[in-house]
Amino acid sequence: MLKKCEGIVIRTNDYGESNKIITIYTRELGKIGLMARGARKPSSRLSSLTHLFTYGQFLFQGGGSGMGTLQQGESISSMRSIREDIFLTAYASYVVELTDKATENNQINPFLFQLLYQTLSYLEEGFDMEVLAIIFEMKILNVLGLYPQLDRCTFCGATDGRFGFSIREGGLICHRCAEKDPYHLQISPATVKLLRLFYYLDLTRLGTISLKPETKKQLRLVVDMYYDEYSGIVLKSKRFLKQMEQLKDTFKDS
């Protein structure tokens, strides 16, 4: 019996001379793997469905605890603009690999599906790539079982004052408790506000956000150090993304 789902291709692997194995994150079933026979042939009707980042409807047989076989489907959005831009590809690759690493097969999470779809859609529409990546990282923390303390001081519970970020304690630290973690990160009030905003934000309500380079740098530092300390995730796309960021900075300076 054919099963139908709405999904986004988050990983592709060539298999044999003409086949592909694709991993899709779906609204109805969570993450699943599918064999797409003949998909590497240009003439295959499955070819357009199996590109990375493709959002579409997929019909397949089998599945469950094992791998299903893709039979047919319909591409709703190819996300072609992402694949044609090396910088967008770098950011989108990071987002889908993080989704892949953060999830187990067949665990349904409609919130995560919507977050992934909205993030890729905003990337294609030209929203700030760096900001979108940071928002995605903040909003997927709960999926990883991580809950940073961002609405009060992790030591005394104060909600007012000047705040830094304590990697050791996993949250904000106020100026009154600063000496309790001498290695805390000193960040601006704008960075504190944005950490909170990005963590709690409904992404569908995202408007135009223009951040100073220094604020982006602080956000990136906090998020990277927090992930390094608590997530246990190592991503190949992260290294590529950092190389692309350095390349982009070179273009700006030239």
LINPE-V7237 format. One record per helix or strand of 3 or more residues. SS is the DSSP state (hx for helix, st for strand). FROM is the first residue (numbers start at 0). TO is the last residue. If there is no record, write none. Layout:
# LINPE-V7237
ss->[SS:SS]
from->[FROM:FROM]
to->[TO:TO]
This chain:
# LINPE-V7237
ss->[st:st:st:hx:st:st:hx:hx:hx:hx:hx:st:st:hx:hx:hx:hx:hx]
from->[2:18:29:46:54:67:79:85:109:128:141:162:170:174:188:202:212:235]
to->[14:25:35:48:61:76:82:101:124:138:143:165:173:179:199:204:229:252]
